[in-house]
Amino acid sequence: MIYRGLWLRCAASLVCCGLVYSTANAQTKQTTYERTALSDARTSVQIFYSLTPDCNQSGTITVRVLKKPSQGTLEVERERGFTNYPADNIRAKCNTQEVEITRVWYKSNADFKGRDQAQLEAFFSSGTSIKATLQITVK
């Protein structure tokens, strides 16, 4: 499973969606993402990646589902895709080429419309992790 949330190793910090988090004090970061999906349609809801400044993979990312959605399913897949580093990040040049990413897909139960929630934890080879809560509005 994967989706649109970006993680990268940046010297001694992690960058997610353009925010820099120091890894000095905490090993696990927590964040919440608001997502929208069509009912009964497979939708990308999160992506994770970690690249070196020369756009190579900086290690394997393992994603675990901590809480499954009550009104749908999640799939985690390693695949190729594009990153979304901010323009001022040394890795912004990587946004123009496909790289290995981990994507989280969500699909609601047939005919379900409303709110669903899931929780993931992504583990990075740097020894850090992020717990991501996905708040999913299904239309």
C-alpha positions as CSV (number, residue, x, y, z in Angstrom):
1,M,0.0,0.0,0.0
2,I,1.2,3.5,-0.7
3,Y,0.2,7.1,-1.2
4,R,1.1,10.7,-1.4
5,G,3.3,11.5,1.6
6,L,6.9,12.1,1.0
7,W,9.8,11.1,3.1
8,L,13.4,11.6,2.4
9,R,16.6,11.4,4.3
10,C,18.3,14.7,4.3
11,A,21.6,14.6,6.2
12,A,20.2,14.2,9.8
13,S,16.6,15.2,9.1
14,L,13.5,13.8,7.4
15,V,11.4,15.9,5.0
16,C,7.7,15.1,4.5
17,C,5.5,17.2,2.3
18,G,8.0,20.0,2.5
19,L,8.4,20.1,6.3
20,V,11.7,19.3,7.9
21,Y,11.7,17.2,11.1
22,S,14.9,16.7,13.1
23,T,15.6,13.1,14.0
24,A,17.8,14.1,17.0
25,N,15.1,13.7,19.7
26,A,12.5,11.3,18.3
27,Q,12.7,8.2,16.3
28,T,9.0,8.2,15.2
29,K,7.1,11.1,13.8
30,Q,3.3,11.3,13.7
31,T,1.2,13.0,11.1
32,T,-2.4,13.0,9.7
33,Y,-3.3,13.3,6.0
34,E,-6.7,14.2,4.6
35,R,-7.5,12.3,1.5
36,T,-10.5,12.0,-0.9
37,A,-11.5,8.9,-2.8
38,L,-14.3,7.9,-5.1
39,S,-16.6,5.1,-3.8
40,D,-15.5,1.6,-5.0
41,A,-12.5,3.1,-6.9
42,R,-8.8,2.2,-6.3
43,T,-7.2,5.4,-5.2
44,S,-3.6,6.3,-4.3
45,V,-3.7,7.8,-0.8
46,Q,0.0,7.9,0.2
47,I,3.5,7.6,-1.1
48,F,6.7,7.1,0.7
49,Y,10.2,7.5,-0.7
50,S,13.8,8.2,0.5
51,L,16.5,9.3,-2.0
52,T,20.1,10.4,-1.8
53,P,21.0,13.8,-3.3
54,D,22.0,12.0,-6.6
55,C,18.5,10.5,-6.8
56,N,19.4,6.9,-5.8
57,Q,17.3,4.9,-3.3
58,S,18.7,5.5,0.2
59,G,17.4,2.2,1.6
60,T,14.3,0.0,1.8
61,I,11.1,1.4,3.2
62,T,8.8,-1.0,5.0
63,V,5.1,0.0,5.5
64,R,2.9,-1.7,8.1
65,V,-0.8,-1.2,8.4
66,L,-1.5,-0.5,12.1
67,K,-5.2,0.1,11.7
68,K,-7.2,-1.2,8.7
69,P,-10.0,1.0,7.3
70,S,-13.4,-0.1,8.4
71,Q,-15.1,0.6,5.1
72,G,-12.5,-0.5,2.6
73,T,-9.1,-2.1,2.0
74,L,-5.5,-1.0,1.6
75,E,-2.7,-2.3,-0.5
76,V,1.0,-1.4,-0.2
77,E,3.1,-1.8,-3.3
78,R,6.6,-1.0,-4.4
79,E,6.6,0.6,-7.8
80,R,8.1,3.3,-9.9
81,G,6.8,6.8,-9.7
82,F,7.6,10.5,-9.3
83,T,8.7,12.3,-6.1
84,N,7.5,15.8,-5.1
85,Y,10.4,17.4,-3.4
86,P,10.1,21.2,-2.8
87,A,12.0,23.4,-5.3
88,D,14.5,24.5,-2.6
89,N,15.4,20.9,-1.7
90,I,18.7,19.5,-3.1
91,R,16.6,16.5,-4.3
92,A,14.1,18.6,-6.4
93,K,15.9,17.5,-9.6
94,C,14.8,13.9,-8.7
95,N,11.1,15.0,-9.4
96,T,11.7,14.7,-13.1
97,Q,12.6,11.0,-13.2
98,E,10.8,7.9,-12.1
99,V,12.3,6.3,-9.0
100,E,11.3,3.5,-6.6
101,I,8.5,4.5,-4.3
102,T,6.2,2.7,-1.9
103,R,2.5,3.5,-2.7
104,V,-0.6,2.9,-0.5
105,W,-3.8,2.3,-2.4
106,Y,-7.3,2.5,-0.9
107,K,-10.6,1.1,-2.2
108,S,-13.8,1.6,-0.4
109,N,-16.5,-1.1,-0.1
110,A,-19.1,-0.9,-2.9
111,D,-21.7,1.8,-2.4
112,F,-19.9,3.3,0.7
113,K,-19.8,7.1,1.0
114,G,-18.6,8.9,4.1
115,R,-15.5,9.0,6.2
116,D,-13.0,6.2,6.7
117,Q,-9.7,6.1,8.6
118,A,-6.5,4.0,8.5
119,Q,-3.2,4.1,10.2
120,L,0.2,3.2,8.8
121,E,3.8,3.2,10.0
122,A,6.6,3.5,7.5
123,F,10.1,2.4,8.6
124,F,13.2,3.9,7.0
125,S,16.7,2.4,6.8
126,S,17.9,5.5,8.7
127,G,16.3,4.1,11.9
128,T,13.4,6.4,11.8
129,S,9.7,5.9,11.2
130,I,6.5,7.8,10.7
131,K,3.1,7.0,11.9
132,A,0.6,8.3,9.3
133,T,-3.1,8.5,10.0
134,L,-5.2,8.7,6.8
135,Q,-8.5,10.5,7.1
136,I,-10.3,9.4,3.9
137,T,-13.5,11.1,2.6
138,V,-15.2,8.7,0.2
139,K,-17.6,10.3,-2.3
